[in-house]
Amino acid sequence: MNLKQKGLPNHIAIILDGNGRWAKKRNLSRTDGHKAGVDNLETLIDQCKDLNIKYITLYVFSTENWKRPAFEVSNLMLLLNKYLTEKIDDLMNKNIKLNIIGDISGLPNKTRKLIVSAVDKTKNNFKLILTLAINYGGRNEILRAVKNLANDVKNLKLNIDDIDERLFSDYLYTYDIPDPDLLIRTSGEYRLSNFLLWQCAYTEFWYTDVFWPDFGKTDLYNALESFKKRKRRFGKVEDDN
């Protein structure tokens, strides 16, 4: 499949949905579905890297996911630990920088240490910025930003009249990466699920019924072709209107 790079998004965000349903259709455990989902990450990352897409942000574990059965949460953390341990050399070889958004203080100690180590080791890489949203929730992120802003105003570090959209964005987890141009959600669901609520104000959305473990090159290219056909006006109108 041939896809011209002109007009491709700079930043793709993906809600990786459908691992459990993928497994159920095959009479497998939910953990097997999550394993298949992790295995599919490398293919996606390589495809985006080959297309010179600079930023990928993946919704890995939300603040609401703690409500799942304890054994499933535990297995998810083990899979994350395995990924951070086994893929670090691959990230280095491919010049990929790992970035994390979310409250990692709420994660198991081992997972937190692996995250800190991986982020530090890849910090000088620049070919692609891979952001994993872990223990992340959009509402929590916004509340955290508001509290930090209010505290800085209280301590006279900021004047309240200086607060605008750009300054507010500097208080978000994503302060050092651009907003997503394209958001992809797999598995046939049509909602944001508390993901990048502020950042997706002008993001183009693309949905597919394909479960995440089956999401392949053709699906990615279909999303990108759809994106290229859209006119992004950001509230403005066409010159001839």
PyMOL commands that set and color helices and strands:
alter all, ss='L'
color gray80, all
select helices_A, chain A and resi 19-25+30-50+63-67+70-86+88-93+104-106+109-121+138-154+160-162+165-169+212-214+217-228
alter helices_A, ss='H'
color red, helices_A
select strands_A, chain A and resi 11-15+55-62+96-101+128-136+182-185+204-207
alter strands_A, ss='S'
color yellow, strands_A
deselect
rebuild
show_as cartoon
